[in-house]
Amino acid sequence: MKRNWVRAIEGLIVPIALLLFWQAVCSLGFVDPRKLPSPIAVGLRWAAYIAPEAPFDAAKDFAPTWIFSGEFFRDAMGSLWRVIAGFVVGAGLALPFGLAMGASDTMYRYLNPLLQVLRPIPPIAYIPLSILWFGLGNPPAIFLIALGAFFPVLINTIAGVRAVDSIYLRAARNLGASQMTIFRRVILPAATPYILSGVRIGIGTAFIVVIVAEMIAVNNGLGFRILEAREYFWSDKIIAGMFSIGFIGLAIDTLVNRLNAHLLRWHRGLDS
Amino acid sequence: MTPLFVTDAPVNALKAALPAHIEVRGVSKMFRVPGGEVVALKDINLSVGAGEFVCLLGPSGCGKSTLLNAIAGFAPPTAGTITVDGRAVKGPGPDRGMVFQEYALFPWMTVAQNIAFGLEIKGQGRAQINQRVAELLETLKLTDFRDRFPKDLSGGMRQRVAIARVLALDPPVLLMDEPFGALDSLTRRSLQDELLRIWAALGKTIIFVTHSIEESIYLADRIVVMTYRPGTIKADIQVSMAHPRDGAAPEFNALKKQLSGLVMEEQSRHEQAELKALTTD
């Protein structure tokens, strides 16, 4: 088992090499800096994006809030808020439907064919309809994000409930459990590994959809900022925005993963 | 030897839960399979006295687990009746505690939570549950493992938890479906002794399914040998040796020889049937 810092350094070698190569290509003038700005230019632009816009004014600013007053934080908060709102709506609808479809064969027979047709339609394809139905602003964005989160959570919940080993049901019935108790204390926990992996995929999809939704329907957030930068030909800011999305996505996934590992500490095989 | 109970309370409670008498009358069970029907059980008549330890012995496919599942109430028989203390079996219930070969512990619950499950369903108070769980942990030597999850336990430990879980509800009957079949021989022996100790102390009626001849002789009052399809009772043998039984004793070996003859006849019928099925396909 290697030490953590050794592994961290190993993981940095390729990215640093690529950055150096990229910087060299730019410094030697091989590319048009408007099309591919150098990493240094991106870094500076990124720093400016993250930094507070106004200088610190001791008279009216409170230091901890001032640090997070930059444009980046406003955008990130805007995007995260939409992801969370959309995810809560989508997963909140998917969970009861999934549990019902998993537990009841009748529900499954009636709803599964419809589900199989709707599932392959990417949320992006709903953009025109979502604007027709909800206009511009947050409502269509949240609708699209909810759609993105809905299907992975639904599919995994159905699979999780259907995969519950019948021996647990027999053991519970033998101990005198009612149908309601079996559902709540056996089926639900037995299905959590599936449900949580659906949650992880659902949040990932929600994060993809939020960027797209912000490009068409709202005027803040990380997706909007990238599109805005394109209009001004700020390619360095486009790239800074993309990296911001990458790091925030990683942070969310790490967080969800930690949560899953805690909730599934009883589970045999944990994927990371 | 560890005391079976730390307090008198469960011993007093036990006096209420006397072992039960089981009557199996004319029980048959058919299974539909592609291209026909399998008669798993055919006209089984079996009377198990209160407090008796009966082993159902036979090769795979002789219907011994089917019979156990019918008594447990998981799969009703196609014909015939089963009664426990005069009451007809209509479904699974906590009066017939089932121990499975696969343990069937709830993996998301700790050892203590698994044992408490049946008591919670029964609606007992927290203090009462905690006391009962502590006693069972003590009885089955699980106290140090109370907060572990099943995945962190060995097979033998898991089966101890499964036994404690059904004992928690103090059932008059224990139904055991090859409970020690997946354990190594040393763990198996120690759990067999544990079970005999519990049986001697608590006086349960036990029906124990196994395909191990030694195991059946080591444990049972009475060994019921079953035939391969259709499942019927081939022999019903009383074992009167005193416990603990010595596997090297002449009496033990004579019985082993007799049972081997009976079981191997059925085993070869099983193998011939499989061969026939293979050639007709």
Interface residues (C-beta under 8 A of the other chain):
Chain A: I167 Y168 R170 A171 A172 R173 N174 L175 G176 A177 S178 T181 R185 V186 P189 A190 T192 R265 W266 H267 R268
Chain B: A72 F74 G91 P92 G93 P94 R96 G97 M98 F100 E102 A104 L105 F106 P107 W108 M109 F117 G118 I121 K122 F149 P150 K151 R165 V166 L169
